[in-house]
Amino acid sequence: MAKVTLSSIAKSFGPTKVLGGIDLDIADGEFLTLVGPSGCGKSTLIRIIAGLEHQDGGSVAIGGSRVDQLRPHERRVAMVFQSYALYPHMSVGANIALPLTMSRLSLWQRLPLLRQLSRRRRSVMRGIEADVAAVAAQLQLDHLLDRKPAQLSGGQRQRVALGRAMVRNPDVFLMDEPLSNLDAKLRVHMRTELAELHKRLGTTFIYVTHDQVEAMTMSDRVAMMDAGAVLQLGTPSELYEKPASLKVAQFIGSPAINLLPATVIGGGRLELFGRPLALAVPLPQGQAVALGIRSEALSLAQGEPGEGGRASFSARLRRKENLGAEYILHFDHAGHDAVNVTMRTSPAVAAGLHETAVVTLGFDEAAAHLFAADGHRIEPRGHGVMTGSVVPLRA
């Protein structure tokens, strides 16, 4: 196990800046996920930690020691790739054993004609086989050790790739989109396996994904990246409940957060679709504000607008999305076709609505997320300061 410290990591490919000075402290034994859209720099960052790419500036420290000048195999890290990177002509056992045979056997002991003559090689191989058997048992691969990768399912191949990383007993596991080649059902299963594996090993995991569900379900903390910068660092709950910026709010959560156009009126209060709200912000009159509301925070309105700190607006049902245990309802704002909203609700509520029905939707104003024109989060007057580490947005 080891703490990982990234200090001012910068990287460019030609004129394209990929990383713009990343600072991260990853605790010993933590499961940290780097999440963000394709091209945000997350895979480049993890490759720099592994030593597969060299940064233009900044430093990487593992276990308190800088590793910038060390080759990948000297850094005590193990990488699991999206493509599994298994050797098709080798058995499962040989694939898992490969890092140990490369590190424990000399070149001549690995030569086909000479390896049978070496007593020391036979002794070392017994130790390697014991280590492989122990890892295979943990991953439930012990009955598959003689098979070739082509004879395995996608989930089994991924476990072999994990086993090859585990057998090295690394200080840090690095995983770059390891589940992206699996089907949806298998991804759910492998998420559980990875989370349980981390709990058993207690080793530092740094995980890269563009899938926010993976980030939210497995991680101790999540670093949301975009355009080579960390937009927000915090627990999954912090990113969901207190997004630092509009970009974070839009990326984290499914369905995507609803965004409604509000305007600052007298006294800093907000107006939504011509109706004043109780919410007030420290902005001048006339400023536009994006009001974000999660789909589960919307409901069919009861009572008068403004009653009990609730806001409401008219909407027309366009489509019902049946997910079995719940429905996602898609609405247009009545009179504003460009404003689309989604509401998560029960089958019983959905059954009582027909498509094109005009209803009144409401939400508790305390559940609203407010964002200024530049995308930064705004705290309403009288509300607490957000938690989590926040890095200012870059242009």
Stockholm file with secondary structure:
# STOCKHOLM 1.0

chainA/1-395         MAKVTLSSIAKSFGPTKVLGGIDLDIADGEFLTLVGPSGCGKSTLIRIIAGLEHQDGGSVAIGGSRVDQLRPHERRVAMVFQSYALYPHMSVGANIALPLTMSRLSLWQRLPLLRQLSRRRRSVMRGIEADVAAVAAQLQLDHLLDRKPAQLSGGQRQRVALGRAMVRNPDVFLMDEPLSNLDAKLRVHMRTELAELHKRLGTTFIYVTHDQVEAMTMSDRVAMMDAGAVLQLGTPSELYEKPASLKVAQFIGSPAINLLPATVIGGGRLELFGRPLALAVPLPQGQAVALGIRSEALSLAQGEPGEGGRASFSARLRRKENLGAEYILHFDHAGHDAVNVTMRTSPAVAAGLHETAVVTLGFDEAAAHLFAADGHRIEPRGHGVMTGSVVPLRA
#=GR chainA/1-395 SS CCCEEEEEEEEEETTEEEEEEEEEEECTTCEEEEECSTTSSHHHHHHHHHTSSCCSEEEEEETTEECTTSCGGGTTEEEECTTCCCCTTSCHHHHHHHHHHHHHSCTGGGSTTTGGGCHHHHHHHHHHHHHHHHHHHHTTCGGGTTSCGGGSCHHHHHHHHHHHHHTTCCSEEEEESTTTTSCHHHHHHHHHHHHHHHHHHCCEEEEEESCHHHHHHHCSEEEEEETTEEEEEECHHHHHHSCSBHHHHHHSSSSCCEEEEEEECGGGEEEETTEEEEEECSSCTTCEEEEEECGGGCEECCSSTTGGGEEEEEEEEEEEEECSSCEEEEEEETTEEEEEEEEEECHHHHHTCCTTCEEEEEEEGGGCEEECTTSBEECCTTCCCCCSEECCCCC
#=GC SS_cons         CCCEEEEEEEEEETTEEEEEEEEEEECTTCEEEEECSTTSSHHHHHHHHHTSSCCSEEEEEETTEECTTSCGGGTTEEEECTTCCCCTTSCHHHHHHHHHHHHHSCTGGGSTTTGGGCHHHHHHHHHHHHHHHHHHHHTTCGGGTTSCGGGSCHHHHHHHHHHHHHTTCCSEEEEESTTTTSCHHHHHHHHHHHHHHHHHHCCEEEEEESCHHHHHHHCSEEEEEETTEEEEEECHHHHHHSCSBHHHHHHSSSSCCEEEEEEECGGGEEEETTEEEEEECSSCTTCEEEEEECGGGCEECCSSTTGGGEEEEEEEEEEEEECSSCEEEEEEETTEEEEEEEEEECHHHHHTCCTTCEEEEEEEGGGCEEECTTSBEECCTTCCCCCSEECCCCC
//
